[in-house]
Amino acid sequence: MELEVRHLRALCAIADAGSLHRAARQLGVAQPTLSTQLTRIEQALGGPLFVRERTGCRPTPLGRTVLGRARPLLADMSTLVREARAAAAGGESRLRVGSTASRALAGWLRRLRRPGLEPTLQMDVSANALLRRVTDGQLDVAFVHEVEGCPLHIPEGLRLRVLVEREPQFVMLPADHPAAGRPVIRLADLADDRWMVDPTVDGEWDGVHRMLRAVGLNPRVLHGDYHTAASLVATGEVVTVCQPSSQSRPDTAVRRLHGDPLGVRLLLAARTRAELDAVYPALEEAYWEVARQSTAYREWLERAGPRPGPPFPAGVRTATDRAVFVPAR
């Protein structure tokens, strides 16, 4: 039997659904038909790809190897079809960009846009979800952050490039807060404040909770997104962690936390190194442009020294020449 694209698509559907029944329903075929197809694929490849259990299916070591190769192939096929259709229609090529929140986005998209190429943007608070979409071919690249102490689940086969090894997280507080007059704030100065955290951001609640617990604080915590947090900070209701490139406003202040107790790693992900090379320089330029526009972050960078700086966690370190491949296991 010749292995075809539809067979690879069926294998990925089974792995994602976790059972033949659910995968068959997603593919719009009968379960016995899918089961027969899986048996024929396994015979063609020389071994079982899934362990059938009462609760569902899980990949065997051979299955994980095949899936690790199948997903990029399916993604490349989707890209080929999409680009061919765009070329046949005489339209623009699309670069599908995914990202978690970042002030660098506007500058990055502006630099990527050129005649014949129009970037599209898909935002998500979940870095893990964006990485899965790159692997599945729904996105071409994704710019994400990884909260310190909360590793992301990197799908097999992705290539990663580190923009910043450790970006310190700052705090946003009301402009009239007693501590706002100092350039560096100790967590103890915020002991009586309510904090706002977005629990839907991968790792954020765990990272903030760990940071506060390390200095013996157990403050009242409200849950909300970035926009809600900024609004409540302005009215004096809460304080919140923020990106260092955030800018102070008349009613809010962005300040460094003493000791830089919380950091994130900034990553760019794609399926191939060529895709990383095509978009990384624009991202790097856009990021450092907004970094320089933030007074607090610019001062921090000047103290940390020139880029690339000392190793984690004392300063900022970039890795423009390093691409990490996550192999199939």
C-alpha positions in Angstrom: 0.0 0.0 0.0 1.3 3.5 -0.9 1.2 5.9 2.0 -0.9 9.0 1.1 -1.6 12.4 2.6 -5.1 11.2 3.7 -3.4 8.4 5.7 -1.2 10.9 7.6 -4.2 13.1 8.2 -6.0 10.1 9.7 -3.1 9.3 12.0 -2.9 12.8 13.3 -6.7 12.9 13.9 -6.5 9.7 16.0 -3.6 11.1 18.0 -5.3 14.4 18.6 -8.7 12.9 19.4 -7.3 10.2 21.6 -9.7 7.5 20.3 -10.8 5.9 17.1 -14.5 6.8 17.8 -13.8 10.5 18.2 -11.4 10.7 15.3 -13.8 8.9 13.0 -16.5 11.4 13.9 -14.1 14.3 13.2 -13.1 12.8 9.8 -16.7 12.0 8.9 -16.2 8.3 8.4 -17.4 5.2 10.2 -15.3 3.9 13.0 -14.9 0.4 11.4 -13.6 2.1 8.2 -11.0 4.1 10.1 -10.0 1.1 12.2 -9.4 -0.9 8.9 -7.5 2.0 7.5 -5.3 2.2 10.6 -4.5 -1.5 10.4 -3.5 -1.2 6.7 -1.2 1.7 7.5 0.4 -0.2 10.4 1.0 -3.1 8.1 2.6 -0.9 5.5 4.9 0.8 8.1 5.8 -2.5 9.8 4.5 -2.1 13.3 1.7 -0.8 15.6 1.3 2.9 15.8 -1.2 3.1 18.6 -1.9 1.1 21.7 -5.6 0.4 21.8 -7.0 0.7 25.4 -10.4 0.6 26.9 -10.2 4.4 27.4 -8.8 5.2 23.9 -5.6 5.2 21.9 -2.2 6.4 22.6 0.8 6.4 20.3 3.5 3.8 20.5 7.2 4.9 20.2 6.9 4.1 16.4 3.7 6.1 16.3 5.3 9.1 17.9 8.1 9.0 15.4 5.7 8.8 12.5 3.5 11.6 13.9 6.6 13.8 14.4 7.3 13.5 10.6 3.7 13.5 9.5 2.7 16.8 11.1 5.3 19.0 9.4 4.5 17.3 6.1 0.8 18.0 6.4 1.6 21.6 7.4 3.8 22.0 4.3 1.1 20.5 2.1 -1.4 23.0 3.5 1.0 25.9 2.9 1.7 24.7 -0.7 -2.0 24.5 -1.5 -2.7 27.9 0.0 0.2 29.6 -1.8 -0.6 27.9 -5.1 -4.2 29.1 -4.9 -3.1 32.6 -4.1 -0.7 32.6 -7.0 -3.3 31.2 -9.4 -5.7 33.9 -8.3 -3.1 36.6 -8.7 -3.5 37.6 -5.1 -1.0 38.4 -2.3 0.8 35.7 -0.4 -0.2 35.5 3.3 2.2 35.2 6.2 0.1 33.9 9.1 1.6 35.3 12.3 0.5 34.3 15.8 1.5 36.1 19.0 0.9 36.6 22.7 0.5 40.2 23.8 3.5 42.4 22.9 4.0 46.1 22.2 6.5 45.0 19.5 3.7 43.6 17.3 2.8 46.8 15.4 6.4 47.5 14.4 7.0 43.8 13.5 3.9 43.6 11.2 4.9 46.9 9.6 8.3 45.7 8.8 7.0 42.4 7.4 4.5 44.0 5.1 5.8 44.5 1.5 4.4 44.3 -2.0 3.0 40.8 -2.6 3.1 39.8 1.1 0.5 40.7 3.6 0.9 39.4 7.2 -2.2 38.3 9.1 -2.3 38.2 12.9 -3.9 35.8 15.3 -3.6 36.7 19.0 -4.0 34.3 21.8 -3.2 34.4 25.6 -2.0 30.8 25.4 1.5 30.3 24.1 1.0 26.6 24.0 -2.1 27.0 21.8 -0.1 29.1 19.3 2.7 26.6 19.2 0.3 23.8 18.4 -1.2 25.9 15.5 2.3 26.4 14.0 2.8 22.6 14.2 -0.6 21.9 12.6 0.0 24.4 9.8 -2.6 26.9 10.9 0.1 29.5 11.5 3.5 30.1 9.8 5.3 31.6 12.8 4.5 32.5 16.4 6.0 34.9 18.8 5.4 33.7 22.4 6.6 34.2 25.9 7.5 31.5 28.5 7.0 32.4 32.1 10.0 31.5 34.3 9.5 28.2 36.1 6.6 27.2 33.8 8.0 25.5 30.7 5.9 25.5 27.6 4.9 22.3 25.9 7.0 22.5 22.7 5.6 20.3 20.0 7.9 17.9 18.2 9.6 19.2 15.1 9.3 22.9 15.8 12.3 25.2 15.4 12.7 27.9 18.0 14.8 31.1 18.2 15.3 33.0 21.4 14.8 36.7 21.1 15.4 37.5 24.8 16.6 34.8 27.3 15.2 36.6 30.3 13.0 39.7 30.1 12.3 41.0 33.6 8.7 41.7 34.4 7.9 45.1 35.9 4.9 46.2 38.0 2.2 48.7 37.0 0.7 50.6 39.9 -1.4 53.8 40.3 0.5 57.0 39.7 -0.5 58.2 43.2 0.6 55.0 45.0 3.0 55.8 47.9 5.7 53.6 46.2 5.3 55.1 42.7 7.8 57.9 43.5 10.7 55.3 43.6 12.3 53.9 40.5 12.7 50.5 42.0 9.9 48.9 44.2 10.2 46.1 46.7 7.4 43.6 46.8 7.0 44.4 50.5 5.9 47.9 49.5 2.9 46.3 47.8 1.9 44.0 50.6 -1.4 45.7 51.2 -2.5 46.0 47.6 -4.8 43.8 45.6 -3.1 42.1 42.6 -4.7 41.3 39.2 -3.6 38.3 37.3 -4.8 36.8 34.0 -5.2 33.0 34.8 -5.7 32.2 31.1 -2.1 33.2 30.3 0.0 30.0 30.3 2.1 30.1 33.5 1.3 33.6 34.6 -0.6 32.8 37.8 1.9 30.2 38.8 4.8 32.6 38.2 3.2 35.5 40.1 2.1 33.3 43.0 5.6 31.8 43.3 7.1 35.3 43.3 4.8 36.6 46.0 5.1 33.5 48.1 8.9 33.7 48.1 8.7 36.9 50.1 5.9 35.7 52.4 3.1 37.6 50.7 -0.4 36.2 50.2 -2.4 39.2 48.9 -5.9 39.4 47.6 -5.9 38.5 43.9 -8.5 39.4 41.2 -8.6 37.7 37.8 -8.8 39.7 34.6 -7.2 40.4 31.3 -4.5 43.0 30.5 -7.0 45.7 29.5 -9.1 45.3 32.6 -6.0 45.2 34.8 -4.7 48.5 33.3 -8.1 50.2 33.8 -8.3 49.0 37.5 -4.7 50.1 38.1 -5.6 53.6 36.8 -8.5 53.8 39.3 -6.3 52.6 42.2 -8.0 49.2 42.6 -5.1 46.9 41.9 -1.5 46.5 40.9 -0.3 44.1 38.3 2.8 42.7 36.7 3.5 44.0 33.2 6.0 43.9 30.4 8.9 46.2 30.9 8.2 47.9 27.5 4.8 49.1 28.9 4.7 52.9 29.2 3.6 54.9 32.2 0.5 57.1 31.7 -0.7 60.1 33.7 -2.7 57.8 35.9 -0.4 54.8 36.1 3.3 54.2 36.7 5.5 51.3 35.4 8.4 50.5 37.8 11.1 47.8 38.1 10.8 45.3 40.9 13.7 45.0 43.2 15.8 42.0 42.4 13.9 41.2 39.2 12.0 38.3 40.8 10.0 37.3 37.7 11.1 36.9 34.2 10.0 35.5 30.9 11.8 34.0 27.9 10.7 35.4 24.5 10.7 32.8 21.7 9.9 32.8 18.0 8.7 29.4 16.6 8.3 28.1 13.1 8.5 24.7 11.3 11.7 25.5 9.4 14.8 27.5 9.9 14.2 29.3 6.6 10.9 30.6 8.0 12.6 31.8 11.2 15.3 33.6 9.2 12.8 35.3 7.1 10.9 37.1 10.0 13.4 37.2 12.9 15.3 40.4 12.0 12.1 42.4 11.7 11.0 41.1 15.1 14.3 41.9 16.7 14.3 45.5 15.3 10.7 46.0 16.4 11.3 44.7 19.9 14.3 46.9 20.7 12.5 49.9 19.2 9.7 49.7 21.8 12.2 48.8 24.5 14.0 52.1 24.0 10.7 54.0 24.1 10.1 52.8 27.7 11.9 55.0 30.2 12.0 52.3 32.9 13.1 49.5 30.6 15.7 51.7 28.9 17.2 52.6 32.3 17.2 48.9 33.3 19.0 47.9 30.1 21.6 50.6 30.5 22.4 49.2 34.0 22.4 45.6 32.7 25.0 46.4 30.1 25.2 46.0 26.3 23.4 43.2 24.5 24.1 40.4 24.6 24.4 40.6 28.4 25.5 38.3 31.2 23.9 34.9 31.5 20.5 34.3 33.0 19.2 35.7 35.3 21.3 38.9 35.7 20.7 40.5 32.4 19.2 40.4 28.9 20.7 38.0 26.5 19.7 37.6 22.9 20.5 34.6 20.7 20.1 35.8 17.2 22.3 33.0 15.8 20.8 30.1 17.7 17.9 28.0 16.4 16.8 25.0 18.5 15.2 22.0 16.8 12.8 19.9 18.8 13.1 16.4 17.3 10.5 13.7 17.2 11.0 11.5 20.2 
